[in-house]
Amino acid sequence: MVREREGGLSPAQPRGADMRVYVPGTSRLLRELIDSEELPASPVQPMVAFAVTPGLREYYADDPDEEALEYAAFTEAARASLRLIDADESSWRRRVVISIDVDQACVEIKDDLDHGVVRLGQSVSLASVASVHVDDVEAEDVVAAAAAGSLAAELGDDSAQDAVDDAEGFELSWYAAQEIGPLLDLA
């Protein structure tokens, strides 16, 4: 769930050939974004993200509503954030999703990996960030447990999946791009 604040989660609204992409992240990635004013990626080291792809549309064929499809891609990015949190002990135990608008020509659809997976082969500027979504502090203990069990959940462990499901019960708060620095300074 996403808590709406000052506009909330907006569905992809193409401007020309732009595509809304949801990048899973951590607090460390947000700090890098603010410090370097870009999300690093290259053809050799592409950035994995999520978007409404043909595979995602096919998977959710019974619910073709664009906003529901955007939310499904967003949710996948929030789940992927759990894996990143588990791998980075220095980051907050809070899920992070960075919503960006990028030229479709920069997006490689990878539905063969999973529904909604895309790769970005070039860096993304801070200017392309539409919004950032982050768990509130109250979710930290639940998110920490979910992050620790995220791999086991993917491998079919029911208890670990319960922990992931518990984390998904928390809503992520919405922040404008200019609020990222102050958000990081609060922690």
C-alpha positions in Angstrom: 0.0 0.0 0.0 1.1 3.5 -0.7 0.1 6.3 1.6 -1.0 9.3 -0.6 0.6 12.5 0.3 0.8 15.6 -1.9 -0.3 13.8 -5.0 0.3 10.2 -4.0 1.4 7.5 -6.3 0.6 8.8 -9.8 0.0 6.3 -12.6 2.5 6.5 -15.5 1.6 9.5 -17.6 3.7 9.3 -20.7 5.3 12.5 -21.8 6.3 11.7 -25.4 8.1 8.4 -25.1 8.6 8.4 -21.3 7.8 5.4 -19.1 7.3 5.2 -15.4 9.8 2.8 -13.8 10.0 1.8 -10.2 13.6 1.3 -8.8 14.0 -0.8 -5.6 16.4 0.9 -3.3 17.8 1.5 0.2 18.7 4.5 2.2 22.3 4.1 1.0 21.1 4.3 -2.6 19.1 7.5 -1.8 22.3 9.0 -0.3 24.2 8.2 -3.5 21.4 9.7 -5.6 21.6 13.0 -3.6 25.4 13.1 -3.5 26.0 12.3 -7.2 22.6 13.5 -8.6 22.2 10.3 -10.5 21.4 6.6 -10.2 24.4 4.7 -11.6 23.9 2.2 -14.4 25.7 1.1 -17.5 25.3 -1.4 -20.3 27.9 -3.6 -18.4 26.1 -3.1 -15.0 22.4 -2.4 -15.8 20.0 -1.3 -13.1 17.2 -3.7 -12.5 13.8 -2.1 -11.9 10.1 -2.7 -12.5 7.5 -1.3 -14.8 4.2 -2.1 -16.6 5.5 -4.5 -19.3 3.7 -6.8 -21.7 4.3 -9.7 -19.4 2.9 -7.9 -16.4 -0.2 -6.9 -18.5 -0.6 -10.6 -19.5 -0.3 -11.8 -15.9 -2.9 -9.4 -14.7 -5.2 -9.8 -17.8 -8.3 -10.0 -15.6 -7.5 -6.5 -14.2 -6.4 -4.3 -17.1 -6.8 -1.0 -15.1 -3.6 1.0 -15.6 -3.4 2.2 -12.0 -3.7 -1.4 -10.8 -0.9 -2.4 -13.1 1.3 0.5 -11.9 0.6 -0.6 -8.4 1.6 -4.2 -9.2 5.0 -3.0 -10.6 5.5 -0.7 -7.6 4.8 -3.6 -5.2 7.4 -5.8 -7.0 9.9 -3.0 -6.5 9.1 -2.8 -2.8 9.7 -6.6 -2.5 13.0 -6.3 -4.4 14.0 -3.6 -1.9 13.8 -6.2 0.8 16.6 -8.2 -0.8 18.7 -5.1 -1.1 18.1 -4.2 2.5 19.2 -7.7 3.6 22.4 -7.4 1.6 23.3 -3.9 3.1 23.7 -3.8 6.9 24.4 -0.1 6.8 21.0 0.8 5.3 17.8 1.6 7.1 15.5 -1.4 7.7 12.8 0.4 5.6 11.8 -0.3 2.0 12.6 2.3 -0.6 11.1 2.7 -4.1 12.3 5.4 -6.4 9.7 6.3 -9.1 11.4 7.7 -12.2 10.3 8.7 -15.7 12.7 7.6 -18.4 12.7 7.4 -22.2 11.3 4.0 -23.3 14.3 3.6 -25.6 16.5 3.3 -22.4 14.4 0.5 -21.0 15.1 -3.2 -21.8 12.1 -5.3 -20.9 13.0 -8.6 -19.2 9.7 -10.4 -18.7 11.7 -13.6 -19.2 13.1 -13.0 -15.7 9.8 -12.2 -14.0 6.7 -10.1 -14.7 7.5 -6.4 -14.9 11.2 -6.6 -14.7 13.2 -4.1 -16.8 16.8 -3.1 -17.0 18.2 0.4 -17.5 21.5 0.5 -19.3 22.4 4.1 -18.5 22.5 6.3 -15.5 19.3 8.1 -14.5 19.5 11.7 -13.3 18.0 13.1 -10.2 15.8 15.3 -12.4 14.0 12.2 -13.7 12.9 11.2 -10.2 9.1 11.7 -9.9 8.9 10.6 -6.3 10.4 8.4 -3.6 8.4 6.1 -1.4 9.8 4.9 2.0 8.5 3.0 5.0 7.9 4.9 8.2 10.1 4.3 11.2 7.3 2.2 12.8 7.8 -0.5 10.1 11.5 -1.1 10.8 11.2 -4.2 12.9 8.7 -5.9 10.6 10.7 -4.9 7.5 13.9 -6.2 9.1 12.3 -9.6 9.6 11.0 -9.6 6.1 14.4 -8.6 4.7 16.1 -11.4 6.6 13.6 -13.9 5.2 13.2 -12.5 1.7 15.4 -15.2 0.0 13.8 -18.0 2.0 10.4 -16.7 1.0 11.3 -16.8 -2.7 12.4 -20.4 -2.2 9.1 -21.4 -0.8 9.5 -21.1 3.0 6.0 -20.3 4.3 7.1 -18.7 7.6 9.5 -16.3 5.7 6.6 -15.6 3.2 4.4 -14.6 6.2 7.1 -12.1 7.3 7.2 -10.6 3.8 3.4 -10.4 3.8 3.5 -8.6 7.1 5.9 -6.0 5.7 3.5 -5.5 2.8 0.8 -4.6 5.3 2.7 -1.3 5.9 2.1 1.6 3.6 5.1 3.5 2.1 5.0 7.3 2.5 5.4 9.5 -0.6 8.1 12.1 -0.9 8.9 14.6 -3.6 12.4 14.5 -5.1 13.4 17.7 -3.3 12.4 16.0 0.1 15.0 13.2 -0.2 17.9 15.2 1.4 15.8 16.3 4.4 14.4 12.8 4.8 17.9 11.3 5.0 19.0 14.0 7.4 16.2 13.0 9.8 17.5 9.5 10.2 
